[in-house]
Amino acid sequence: MTALTWRPARCWCPSLLQIFRFPVAQVHVGRPTMRASQQDFENAMNQVKLLKEDPGNQVKLKLYALYKQATDGPCNVPKPGVFDLVNKAKWEAWNALGSLPKETARQNYVDLVSSLSPSSQASSQGKHGADEKTQESKNIVVTSEDGITKIVFNRPAKKNAITFQMYQDIILALKSASTDNSAITVFTGTGDYYCSGNDLTNFTSAPNGMEEAARKGAVLLREFVNSFIDFPKPLVAVVNGPAVGISVTLLGLFDAVYASDTATFHTPFSQLGQTSEACSSYTFPKIMGPAKATEMLLFGKKLTAREAWAQGLVSEVFPESTFEKEVWTRLKAYAKLPPNSMRISKELIRKNEKEKLYAVNAEECTILQAKWLSEECVNAIMNFVSRKSKL
Ligand SMILES: CCCCCC/C=C/C(=O)SCCNC(=O)CCNC(=O)[C@H](O)C(C)(C)COP(=O)(O)OP(=O)(O)OC[C@H]1O[C@@H](n2cnc3c(N)ncnc32)[C@H](O)[C@@H]1OP(=O)(O)O
C-alpha cells in the first residue's frame, strides 16, 4: 500500500521513466576524479533529460538509484510487491547502494552521466519524437522485389526479440502484403538470429498495472496470430539462425520453412511459466505427433534444424555457406508461378482448418493472459531481466 505512494525521480524525461521498455545494458560507472558540486549534479540531471538514445535499463536503474541516494540518502521506503515489477526493480537498485554517502552518490551520478557515449547525447535541436518513430519502424523492414515481399526482423542487437510495436508493424505489413503485387511473402531475420521470440521486457513496464497489460497483450496476440491464419498468399520462413518462442510456434501457420543448418528451434514456455501460442497446441501435434510436440511445448526441448526437418516442421535444411544463395534463387523461381493458382491452392488447404485455428488461438490467448499474471511467469521474466539465468 505504502509502496504505491512511492514516486520516481522527477528529473527524468517521460521516455526514460518507462525504465523497462528496453532491456538491460552493461553499466560502466566512471571512477570519480574529484568531488561533484551541487551545480555539477544539476547539470548532469539536465544532461540526462537530453539523452537522445535510450541508455538501457541497467543504466537507468543505476541513475535512478544514485539520484535517490544523492537526494534522499539510503533507501527508506518499503519494498514494492512482487507484481509491481518496475518499482520493485527500482527499489532493489536503490536499496543495493546501502549506506553510500550522499556526496559519493552525487559524484557517481555525475560520472555515470558523463560516461554515456557522446553519440547518445541529444543535439539540442530537438527532433526527438520523429527520430524515435523512425527507429521503431526500422525494427521491422518490409521490401518488395522480384514478386517477393520480404518482412525482416531487424533488431539484431536484441536477437530480433519482438516488441509490442513490432507485433503491430507485422500485422500492418501482412495486411499490406496480402493485397500488394507480390506472389509470395517471406519472413527472415537480420544478424545471427532469426528471432528470439517475445521481447521479455514487454510486460515489465505496465503503467496501468499488470492486469491491464496482460489483457491488452492477449488482444494484440490474438489479432497478430489471426493475421497469419488469414494470410492469403504462400507464406515462407527463411530461418537464418536460432528461433525461439513465438517465432517457432508461428511456423506451424507457414506454408514452407527453409532453414540454415545453424538454425535451432526452441519453445521454452514451461521454463518461462507460460504456455504455447500461435495455435501450436493444435498445429504442432498435427505436424509432428503428440509425443514430439510434448517434448517441445511442455519440456522445452530445443531442436536442431535437421531434427525439426525430421519432425516435419521444416521443409528443407541448407548448409549455412550456401543457404542465402540457394533459398533466394529458389524463392525467386517460385514467385514466378501463377499467383492466383498458388493463392487458391492455399485457400483449399487452409479453409477447412480456419474455424478451428481461430478457436484455438482465442483459447491460447485467454490462458496466456492468466499465465502472464502468475508468480511462475513473473519470476522467470525478472530472472531474465536481472540476468540470473539464460536459457
Ligand atoms: C503480444 C505479446 C505476445 C506474447 C506472446 C508469447 C510469446 C512467448 C515467447 O516468445 S517465449 C520466448 C521468449 N524468448 C526468450 O525467452 C529468449 C530470451 N533470450 C535468451 O535466452 C538469450 O538472450 C538468447 C539465448 C536468445 C541469446 O543469448 P546470447 O547469445 O547470450 O545473447 P544475449 O542474451 O546477450 O542477447 C543479446 C541482447 O538481446 C537481448 N535479448 C535477447 N532475447 C531477448 C528477448 N526475448 N527479450 C528481450 N531481450 C532479449 C538480451 O537481453 C541482450 O540485450 P543486452 O545486450 O543485454 O541489452
Ligand as a Chemical Component Dictionary entry (heavy atoms), coordinates in Angstrom:
data_LIG
# 
_chem_comp.id                   LIG 
_chem_comp.type                 NON-POLYMER 
_chem_comp.pdbx_formal_charge   0 
_chem_comp.three_letter_code    LIG 
# 
loop_
_chem_comp_atom.comp_id 
_chem_comp_atom.atom_id 
_chem_comp_atom.alt_atom_id 
_chem_comp_atom.type_symbol 
_chem_comp_atom.charge 
_chem_comp_atom.model_Cartn_x 
_chem_comp_atom.model_Cartn_y 
_chem_comp_atom.model_Cartn_z 
_chem_comp_atom.pdbx_ordinal 
LIG C1  C1  C 0 1.685  -9.503  -27.602 1  
LIG C2  C2  C 0 2.508  -10.376 -26.692 2  
LIG C3  C3  C 0 2.666  -11.713 -27.249 3  
LIG C4  C4  C 0 3.462  -12.652 -26.383 4  
LIG C5  C5  C 0 3.461  -13.987 -26.988 5  
LIG C6  C6  C 0 4.119  -15.025 -26.125 6  
LIG C7  C7  C 0 5.437  -15.324 -26.656 7  
LIG C8  C8  C 0 6.270  -16.057 -25.956 8  
LIG C9  C9  C 0 7.652  -16.248 -26.365 9  
LIG O1  O1  O 0 8.140  -15.874 -27.410 10 
LIG S1  S1  S 0 8.553  -17.043 -25.192 11 
LIG C10 C10 C 0 10.222 -16.871 -25.704 12 
LIG C11 C11 C 0 10.803 -15.588 -25.222 13 
LIG N1  N1  N 0 12.214 -15.550 -25.526 14 
LIG C12 C12 C 0 13.159 -15.974 -24.707 15 
LIG O2  O2  O 0 12.894 -16.486 -23.636 16 
LIG C13 C13 C 0 14.594 -15.757 -25.130 17 
LIG C14 C14 C 0 15.326 -14.920 -24.121 18 
LIG N2  N2  N 0 16.687 -14.679 -24.555 19 
LIG C15 C15 C 0 17.687 -15.528 -24.268 20 
LIG O3  O3  O 0 17.541 -16.527 -23.633 21 
LIG C16 C16 C 0 19.040 -15.154 -24.806 22 
LIG O4  O4  O 0 19.086 -13.763 -24.963 23 
LIG C17 C17 C 0 19.326 -15.836 -26.174 24 
LIG C18 C18 C 0 19.504 -17.345 -25.935 25 
LIG C19 C19 C 0 18.216 -15.576 -27.173 26 
LIG C20 C20 C 0 20.634 -15.261 -26.761 27 
LIG O5  O5  O 0 21.681 -15.400 -25.800 28 
LIG P1  P1  P 0 23.108 -14.742 -26.088 29 
LIG O6  O6  O 0 23.628 -15.190 -27.397 30 
LIG O7  O7  O 0 23.948 -14.984 -24.897 31 
LIG O8  O8  O 0 22.801 -13.192 -26.257 32 
LIG P2  P2  P 0 22.285 -12.171 -25.149 33 
LIG O9  O9  O 0 21.457 -12.861 -24.142 34 
LIG O10 O10 O 0 23.445 -11.379 -24.649 35 
LIG O11 O11 O 0 21.312 -11.257 -26.005 36 
LIG C21 C21 C 0 21.746 -10.070 -26.668 37 
LIG C22 C22 C 0 20.800 -8.969  -26.284 38 
LIG O12 O12 O 0 19.493 -9.318  -26.723 39 
LIG C23 C23 C 0 18.565 -9.253  -25.640 40 
LIG N3  N3  N 0 17.517 -10.252 -25.839 41 
LIG C24 C24 C 0 17.640 -11.436 -26.444 42 
LIG N4  N4  N 0 16.454 -12.060 -26.459 43 
LIG C25 C25 C 0 15.590 -11.256 -25.847 44 
LIG C26 C26 C 0 14.203 -11.358 -25.553 45 
LIG N5  N5  N 0 13.476 -12.406 -25.944 46 
LIG N6  N6  N 0 13.613 -10.354 -24.916 47 
LIG C27 C27 C 0 14.315 -9.257  -24.556 48 
LIG N7  N7  N 0 15.637 -9.101  -24.811 49 
LIG C28 C28 C 0 16.259 -10.089 -25.448 50 
LIG C29 C29 C 0 19.426 -9.568  -24.438 51 
LIG O13 O13 O 0 18.782 -9.091  -23.296 52 
LIG C30 C30 C 0 20.682 -8.817  -24.774 53 
LIG O14 O14 O 0 20.442 -7.459  -24.522 54 
LIG P3  P3  P 0 21.570 -6.553  -23.836 55 
LIG O15 O15 O 0 22.723 -6.569  -24.784 56 
LIG O16 O16 O 0 21.907 -7.224  -22.525 57 
LIG O17 O17 O 0 20.939 -5.221  -23.682 58 
# 
loop_
_chem_comp_bond.comp_id 
_chem_comp_bond.atom_id_1 
_chem_comp_bond.atom_id_2 
_chem_comp_bond.value_order 
_chem_comp_bond.pdbx_ordinal 
LIG C1  C2  SING 1  
LIG C2  C3  SING 2  
LIG C3  C4  SING 3  
LIG C4  C5  SING 4  
LIG C5  C6  SING 5  
LIG C6  C7  SING 6  
LIG C7  C8  DOUB 7  
LIG C8  C9  SING 8  
LIG C9  O1  DOUB 9  
LIG C9  S1  SING 10 
LIG S1  C10 SING 11 
LIG C10 C11 SING 12 
LIG C11 N1  SING 13 
LIG N1  C12 SING 14 
LIG C12 O2  DOUB 15 
LIG C12 C13 SING 16 
LIG C13 C14 SING 17 
LIG C14 N2  SING 18 
LIG N2  C15 SING 19 
LIG C15 O3  DOUB 20 
LIG C15 C16 SING 21 
LIG C16 O4  SING 22 
LIG C16 C17 SING 23 
LIG C17 C18 SING 24 
LIG C17 C19 SING 25 
LIG C17 C20 SING 26 
LIG C20 O5  SING 27 
LIG O5  P1  SING 28 
LIG P1  O6  DOUB 29 
LIG P1  O7  SING 30 
LIG P1  O8  SING 31 
LIG O8  P2  SING 32 
LIG P2  O9  DOUB 33 
LIG P2  O10 SING 34 
LIG P2  O11 SING 35 
LIG O11 C21 SING 36 
LIG C21 C22 SING 37 
LIG C22 O12 SING 38 
LIG C22 C30 SING 39 
LIG O12 C23 SING 40 
LIG C23 N3  SING 41 
LIG C23 C29 SING 42 
LIG N3  C24 SING 43 
LIG N3  C28 SING 44 
LIG C24 N4  DOUB 45 
LIG N4  C25 SING 46 
LIG C25 C26 SING 47 
LIG C25 C28 DOUB 48 
LIG C26 N5  SING 49 
LIG C26 N6  DOUB 50 
LIG N6  C27 SING 51 
LIG C27 N7  DOUB 52 
LIG N7  C28 SING 53 
LIG C29 O13 SING 54 
LIG C29 C30 SING 55 
LIG C30 O14 SING 56 
LIG O14 P3  SING 57 
LIG P3  O15 DOUB 58 
LIG P3  O16 SING 59 
LIG P3  O17 SING 60 
# 
